[in-house]
Amino acid sequence: MPFKDPEKKKEWSKLYKEKNKEKIKEREREYREKNKDEIKEKAKKYYHTDQGMKVHRIATWKRRGVVSENFDELYDYYINCENCEDCNVELTVDRYSTATTRCLDHQHTTGLFRNVVCHSCNVKRK
């Protein structure tokens, strides 16, 4: 159904989605099932990009209770911090936690950010 007015198209689309929720969900389920491997591969590639790593890291912080008014700003600070703010050891980014792995330290009761520290200092603070 061609629309010349973008607002009419938007309204029609909204109404269609409301009327056909189940039909749309079923189509999405079928698509995901049919293309499971392709979707998995795309997600794997995405999470290895800078944006994907950022999205994953911020989602992890939120899940762990970190509170921030600006997660983008906090992430930039975290990424650019080169030394532990407690012991001044050079921070590393590792697949598994080592003594020097970069950590975002936060107050567990309030969720507020405290420092970017090494894994050793983060464990000592708990």
C-alpha positions in Angstrom: 0.0 0.0 0.0 2.0 3.1 -1.2 1.7 6.2 0.9 2.9 9.6 -0.2 2.5 11.1 3.2 5.1 9.6 5.7 2.8 10.4 8.7 -0.1 8.3 7.1 2.3 5.5 6.5 3.5 5.6 10.1 -0.1 5.6 11.4 -1.1 2.7 9.1 1.9 0.8 10.2 1.1 1.3 13.9 -2.4 0.1 13.4 -1.3 -2.9 11.4 1.1 -3.9 14.1 -1.6 -3.6 16.8 -4.1 -5.7 14.9 -1.6 -8.4 13.9 0.6 -8.8 16.9 0.3 -12.6 17.0 0.8 -13.0 13.3 4.0 -10.8 13.4 5.3 -12.7 16.4 4.8 -16.0 14.6 6.6 -14.7 11.5 9.5 -13.5 13.7 9.7 -16.9 15.5 9.7 -18.7 12.1 12.4 -16.4 10.8 14.6 -16.9 13.9 14.2 -20.7 13.7 14.9 -20.8 10.0 18.0 -18.5 10.2 19.3 -19.5 13.7 22.9 -20.1 12.5 23.1 -16.9 10.5 21.7 -14.8 13.3 24.1 -16.4 15.8 27.1 -15.7 13.4 26.0 -12.1 12.9 25.7 -11.6 16.7 29.1 -13.2 17.3 30.7 -10.8 14.7 28.9 -7.8 16.2 30.1 -8.4 19.7 33.6 -8.3 18.5 33.2 -4.8 17.1 33.9 -1.7 19.2 30.2 -0.9 19.4 29.3 -4.4 20.2 31.8 -4.6 23.1 30.6 -1.3 24.4 26.9 -2.4 24.3 27.8 -5.7 26.0 29.9 -4.0 28.8 27.2 -1.4 29.6 24.5 -4.1 29.7 26.7 -6.1 32.1 27.1 -3.1 34.4 23.4 -2.4 34.4 22.7 -6.1 35.2 25.1 -5.9 38.1 23.4 -2.8 39.5 25.7 0.1 38.4 23.8 3.4 38.2 24.9 6.3 36.0 23.3 9.3 34.4 25.5 8.9 31.3 26.8 5.3 30.6 28.5 6.5 27.3 30.6 9.0 29.3 31.4 6.3 32.0 32.4 3.8 29.3 34.8 6.3 27.7 36.4 7.0 31.0 36.6 3.3 31.8 38.2 2.5 28.4 40.7 5.3 28.6 41.9 4.6 32.1 45.3 3.0 31.8 46.3 2.6 35.4 44.5 1.3 38.6 43.3 4.3 40.5 44.3 2.5 43.8 47.6 0.9 43.3 48.7 2.5 39.9 49.4 -0.9 38.2 49.0 -0.9 34.4 45.5 -2.2 33.6 45.0 -5.0 31.0 42.0 -6.3 29.1 42.0 -10.1 29.4 39.5 -12.8 28.3 39.7 -14.2 31.9 40.3 -12.3 35.1 43.9 -11.8 36.1 45.3 -9.6 38.8 45.6 -6.6 36.4 42.4 -6.9 34.6 40.5 -3.6 34.4 37.3 -3.5 36.6 34.7 -0.9 37.2 34.3 -0.6 41.0 31.0 0.5 42.3 29.2 0.8 45.7 27.0 -2.2 45.9 24.3 -0.7 48.0 23.8 2.5 45.9 25.2 1.3 42.6 27.3 4.4 42.2 30.6 4.3 40.4 33.7 4.7 42.6 36.9 3.9 40.5 38.4 2.0 37.7 40.7 -0.5 39.4 42.6 -3.7 38.8 41.0 -7.0 39.7 43.2 -7.4 42.8 42.1 -4.0 44.2 38.4 -4.7 43.3 38.4 -8.0 45.2 40.0 -6.4 48.3 37.3 -3.8 48.4 34.4 -6.2 48.6 
